[in-house]
Amino acid sequence: MASGALHEDRLVERLQKFVRFPSQQTELQERDPAIKAFIESCAAPEFRRMGLAVRYDPMGNMIVEAGPQASHRSIMFIAYAMTHPAARMEDPFSATLIDTPRGRAVRGRGVAEQKTALAAACGAVAEIAAEGKLGGRLIFALTTAGETGRHDAVQSVLGSIQEIPRFAVVCIGTDNKVAVGNKGRIDFDVIVKGKATHSSAPWNGVNAITGARRLLEQLEGLDLKVADHPAFGPATLTPTAIDSNPKATHTVPDAVRVTFDRRLLPGEEPERAFEQIRSAIALDRPWQVECRRGPVMYPNEIALDGPLFRKLTDAFRKTGRGEPGHLYCNFALDAGYLGRQGIEAVMLGPGDIEQFHSDEEHVLVSDLVAMAKIYHALIKDCLS
């Protein structure tokens, strides 16, 4: 028997509850006590009230599993506890209902990115649980990630379940369009080394800043040797941070670290992309250069005529949404990691991508309700 979990009032109430429990990114990342408190004290009780068993993996990610353990019918939902910091957003945690030209909306930090998709997925799972016996395996994971730029959390989740699912939905704001592809990313640092000296006699040292400037000029026009993607266009290499040392007044620095973001197109291997750049870096004496690889997130792409998109198309039609829109995301999340494990995955959820990390976030109530129903229809189709 249906529970009413997909009713607008219940969905809005749950979203407001999630927003009013701050779970912002800090320097502690996934280890932040506020993140784990959100999972254990705010989200987990919702699933226990559904009659579902909740457990935690070694990273503190919450895992809920229902239905037969071994089944060729299986789907997984990955949601995120961590949001961007409140930053300059005014009144970020009151979760007020506001009127917009497009309809009623809930305002608050994380509603465009993580928390509305989480609320919609909770509603869908609650309705499925109330309806009774499942014909396949349903897995729901609420991870400690959301803003970390790495796959550690989802890797921990997959290592804590016995059977990997056939399909997966990454619950993140995509304006209710199916993100059928996304770029990946590899971060790396280049450390330019010189020789420190007092800035009153710079000729006695080797200024690492000068070397870093030459490095940036060298990499600005580097051919990445990758064919353009039909949707994404060319691969990109972008410097994102620069830092010099020692931190002292009137001193020629002996080291400058430049951080780069290399966006990966579907089909690219991170190691190959990194080695291609590393081998191209060369500074003449008196400078020395060292490269250090950082976190990786994998690209992803599914076929529009493949089984998951067909099931999503059916779910959109059954809920009166017509044909699903689709998009290709420049940002990276966990769909790429899932794809490398043989799981067909998309990103899908309510929320405007352009509002991510902005001073203003709100989500339409109608989009929240629509996505909860789409998630529900997708689960039924995948597990029936």
N, C-alpha and C positions, 0 to 999 in steps of 0.2 A: 504493500500500500504506500502511495506517495506521501511524503512528509511535509510538503509545502516549502522545502528548502530552496526552491527556485523562485519563490515569491519575492517581489521587489523589496518589500519592507524587511524581510529577513536578510536578504543579501546586503542591503544598505547598512543595516544594523551591524552585521559582521565586519564589513569594510570599515565602518567608523571605529569599531573596537580595535581593529588592527592598526589603524592610523594613530589612535590615541595612546598606543603603546610604542614609544619611540625605539627604533632599532637602527641607529645611524652608524655609518662607517667611521671608525677611529683608527689610530695607529696600531691597535691590537688586532685589527682585521677580524678573521673568523673566531679568534679567541676572546673577543670582547664579551664580558659578562652580560651586557644588555642584550646582545644578539641571542645568547643562549636563554636568557630570561624570557625574551619574546617567544621563542620556540616552545619552551617548557611550560611557561605560565599563561601565555595568551593563546597560542595556536593549538597546542596538544590537547587541552581540555575540550576543544571543539570536536576533535575526532573521537575522544573517549565518550562524549555524549552521543555520538553516532553508533556506539557499541563496537568500535574498532580498536584493535590492539595497537599501541604505540611503542616503538622502541627507538633507541639512539645508537648511532655508529660511533667509532672512536673519536670522530671530529665533533660530535654533538649534533649531527644532522638527524632530523626526525624521519623515520621510515614507517609507513603504514602499508601493509599488504593484506589483500583480501582475495578470496577465490582459491581454486586449486593451485598448489605449488608449481606443478609441472603442467603447462598447457601451451599449445601452439597459438592460442588466442591470448594476447597479452598487450597491455599498454601501460606506460609510465608517465606520470606528470611530475615535472621538476619545478618547484617554486623556490622563492628566495626570501630570506628574512631580513637581509641587510639592505638599507636604503642609503642614498646619498645624504650627507649631512644637511641639516636645516639651512646652514649658510645664511644668506640674506633674506630668505623667505620669511615673511611676516606671518605670525600665528600658524605655524606649520603642523601642529598636532591636535587642533580642535576638531578637525574633520567635519566642518560645517557644510550644510547643504546650501548651495547657491543657485541662483537663476542665471542662465546664459542664453544667448540668442538661439542656441540649438536645443535647449531644454535644461532640466534640473541636473545638477552635478554635485559631486562630493569633492571638496577641496582639502589638500593636505600633502605633506611630504611623502613621496613614494607612490601616490595613486596613479600617476601616469606610467610608472615603471614597474614596480614589483607587487604592490599590495592589492591592487584591484584584481589582477590576474589570480593572485592567491585566494582572494575572497570568492571569485567565480568558481575556481576549482574546488574549494571547500563545499560550496553549494552543490556542485555536480556530484561530488563523492557522497555527500549526505543523502541526496536523492536516490542514488544508486544503492546505498546501504539500506535505505528504508524499503526499497522495492524487493529486496530479498536475495535469493541465491544467484550467484554470478556464474556465468558459463565459461569464464576465463579468468586470467590473473590480472588484478588491478594493483598497481604500485603507485604510492604517492610519497614523494620526498620533499621535505622542506629543509633546504640547506642553509648553512651559516654564511653562505656567500651572497653575492648580489652586486658587489662593486669591486671585487678583488682583482679581476683581470687574469684569472688563472683557473685551471680545472681541478684543483685539489679536492674541493668538496664533492663534486659529482663523481670523481674517481673513487673517493672513499665510500660513497653510497653504492656504486656498482660492485665494489669489493665486499659489500656487506649483505648482498642478496644472492640467493642460490641460482636463480635463473634470470638471465638478462631478457628484457622484454623485446617484442618484435617492433613495437612502435613507441615513440615518445613525443610528448609535447612539453616544450620549455615555456613556462608561464611567465611571460613578460609583455609589456605593452607594445603592440604592433598596430594599433588603431583598428583592431578586429580584422586585420588582414593576415593571410598566411605568409609568414616569412619562409619562403622555400629555399632561400640561400643566404649565406652571410660570409663576409670576409673573415679570415683568421688574422692572427697577429703574432709577431715575435718581437720582444723587446731586447735590446742589447745596449751595453755601455761601451764607449770607446774612451780609454784613458790616455791622454797625451801627457807625456812626461818630459819635464825640462830640468832646470836647476834654479833653486831659489837664491835670491840675493836681495840686498837693500835696493829699493827703487831709486835711490839717489845715484847709484852707479849700475844701471841696468846691464851694461856691457860685461859685467862680471858673472851674469847668470844666463839662463836660457828660458825665455818667457813662454810658458806653456799656453798662454792665451793666444799668442801669435801662431803657435803650432795648431791650436784648435781651429782658428780662423781658416788656416790653409786646409785643414781636414774638411771643414764644412763646404768650402769652395770645391774641393775634390769630389765630394759625394753628392753635391747638388745636381750635377748633370750625369750621374752614373746610370748607365744602361743596365736595368735589372734583368734583362734577357728573359722576359716573360711575355707571352702573347696576351693581348688585351682580352678581357672577358666580355661576352656579349652584353651583359647587364651592368657589370661593375666598371668596365673600361680598364685602364692600366693599373698595375700594381704600384704601390707608393712607398716611399721612404721619407720619413719626416723626423727631424730633430725635435725633441719635446722638452728637454731640460739640459741645463749646463751649470756646472759647479766648479769652482776653483779652490785650491788649497796651497799653502796653509792660510787659515783665516787670521790674517795679521795685517796691521796697517803698514803702508809704505814698503811692501814686499812684493817682489816679482814672484809669481806663483810657480811652483815646480810640478804641479799636476792640475789638469783640467779634465773633468769627466763630462762627456756629452752622451745623453741618452737618446736613442733612436727608436722609432716605431716603424716597423716594416709590416705593412698590411699584406696578407697572403690571399691570393685568389683561390677559388675551389680547384683542387687538383695539385696545388703546390705543397711541397714538403718543407717544413720549417728548417731542418738542418741544411738542406741544399741552399735555401735562400740565404741563411746566415753565412755559410761558407763562401758563397759567391761574393758577398760584400766584404767579408774578412780578408779574402785574398786580394781584393781590389784596393784595400787601404795600404798606403805606403807614404810615409813622410821621411824626407831626407834628414840626415844628421844636421843639427845636434839633437833632434827630438827622437823620442822612442814612443811606440804605440802598443797598447794592449787592448784586446777585445774580450768582453765578458758577456756571455749569453744570459738573457733573463727569462722571464716567464713566456710561455707559449700558449696560444689558444688556436684551435684548428678551424679551418674554413669548412663550410658545409653547403651542400646543394642536393635537392631531391628533384626527381622528374615529375613534371606536371601530369604525366599519364601513369604514374606509379601508384601502388596500392594505397599509401597513406593519403595522398592528395585526393584520390577517388573517394575514400571514406570521409574525408573532410568535406568534400563537395556534397556528399549525401547528407552529412550532418547540417550543413548550412541550409540546404533545401528543405529538410524535414522541419527545421525551426522557422521557416518562412523568411530566411535571409537571402534567398536566391543564390546566384553563383558567387563563390568566395572570391574576393580580391586577393591578389598575391603581390609580394614585394621582395626585394633583395636588400638586406641590411648591411650597411658599412661597418656597424659595430659587431663585435664578437661576443659570444656567450658559450653555452655548453652544448649546443646542437652539434657542433663539429666534433667534439669528443665522443658524443654518443654515436655519431655516424661512423667513426673509426672503430667502434666496437661492434659494428654490424647492425645497429639499431637505426631504423629510418626515423628521422626526427625533424621537427619544425619548431619555430618559435611562433607563439600565437597568444594574444591577449588584448584586453581593453586598455586604452591609454595612448596618448599622442607622443610619438617619439621626439618631436620637436620640444616637448616640455621637460624631457629628462634633464635633471640637474639645474633647472632654471629657477628663477625666483617665484614662479607661479606654476602650480600644478593643480589640475582638476580633471575629473573624469566624468563623462556623462553616465547618469544612472541607467539610461536605456542601453548603453554599451555593456555595462556590467551585467545586466539581466540577460541580454542577448548572448553574451559569451558563456555564461553559466549554462544556458540551455544548449549551446553548441557543444561544450565540453561533455555534457550529459549525453547528448545524442551520439557523440563520437564514442564514448565508453560503451554504450549499449551496442553500437554497430560492431566495434572491435571484439567484444566479448560474447556476443550472441551466437 
